[in-house]
Amino acid sequence: MYDFGDGWKHVISLKGRTEASGHFKCTDGSGHGVAEDVKRSGWADLKEAYRTSNPNMKQREHREWFETQASNCDPDGLVNGREHSWSKAEVNRRLFELGL
């Protein structure tokens, strides 16, 4: 359970093992990180705002919020399939920094 006010649930699957180390390491994954504080249905709405070729006013505002104001904003947004992008190196860097 994550972000108890919004009720997000995440499933993490462990699929095999690698050599033992002193910290966690991500070996695979998919998808752009969910925007913080976007609310439960908001992530689907945000992705739809980027998929449409002619966004309405609310969708344009949603895009601008994600690109400039979300606590984990992404200035590049989710255009051109970026909703599927992620960086294994970045995930592992963050896990290492957290001491996990």
C-alpha positions in Angstrom: 0.0 0.0 0.0 1.3 3.4 -0.9 0.1 6.9 -0.3 -2.6 5.9 2.1 -4.9 8.8 1.4 -5.3 7.8 -2.3 -5.3 4.1 -1.8 -2.6 3.1 -4.3 -1.7 -0.6 -4.3 1.5 -1.8 -6.0 2.5 -5.4 -6.8 6.1 -6.3 -6.8 7.0 -9.7 -8.2 10.2 -11.5 -7.4 11.2 -13.6 -10.4 14.3 -15.5 -9.6 17.5 -14.6 -7.9 20.9 -13.3 -8.8 24.2 -13.3 -6.9 24.0 -12.1 -3.3 24.9 -8.5 -2.7 24.6 -6.0 0.1 21.7 -4.2 -1.4 18.6 -4.6 -3.5 19.0 -4.3 -7.3 16.3 -3.9 -9.9 16.8 -6.3 -12.9 13.7 -5.5 -15.0 10.6 -3.3 -15.0 8.3 -1.3 -17.2 6.4 2.0 -17.2 7.0 5.6 -16.3 6.7 6.4 -12.6 3.2 7.5 -11.5 2.8 11.2 -10.9 2.7 12.0 -7.2 -0.6 13.3 -5.9 -2.4 12.6 -9.2 -5.2 10.8 -7.3 -6.4 7.3 -8.1 -8.2 7.9 -11.4 -5.9 10.8 -12.3 -3.1 8.7 -13.6 -5.3 7.2 -16.3 -6.7 10.7 -17.0 -3.2 12.1 -17.3 -2.1 9.4 -19.7 -5.2 10.0 -21.8 -4.4 13.8 -21.9 -1.1 12.9 -23.6 -2.6 10.4 -26.0 -5.1 12.8 -27.5 -4.0 14.9 -30.4 -6.3 17.7 -29.5 -6.4 18.1 -25.7 -9.2 20.1 -24.1 -8.5 22.8 -21.5 -8.6 20.4 -18.5 -6.2 18.0 -20.3 -3.8 20.9 -21.1 -3.9 22.0 -17.5 -3.2 18.4 -16.3 -0.2 18.2 -18.7 1.2 21.5 -17.5 0.8 20.4 -13.8 2.7 17.2 -14.5 5.5 18.9 -16.4 6.0 21.7 -14.0 4.4 21.3 -10.6 4.0 17.6 -9.6 6.5 16.7 -6.8 8.1 14.2 -9.3 7.4 16.3 -12.4 8.7 15.4 -15.7 9.4 18.3 -18.0 9.2 16.0 -21.0 5.7 14.8 -20.1 4.4 11.5 -21.5 4.3 12.3 -25.2 5.4 9.8 -27.9 5.0 6.8 -25.7 7.0 8.1 -22.7 4.4 6.6 -20.4 6.2 3.3 -21.0 9.7 4.7 -20.4 11.8 4.1 -17.4 15.5 3.8 -16.4 16.8 0.7 -14.7 20.0 2.6 -13.9 18.1 5.4 -12.3 16.0 2.9 -10.2 19.2 1.2 -9.0 20.9 4.5 -8.3 18.0 5.5 -6.1 17.9 2.1 -4.3 21.6 2.4 -3.6 21.2 6.0 -2.3 18.5 4.8 0.0 20.8 2.2 1.4 18.5 -0.6 0.3 
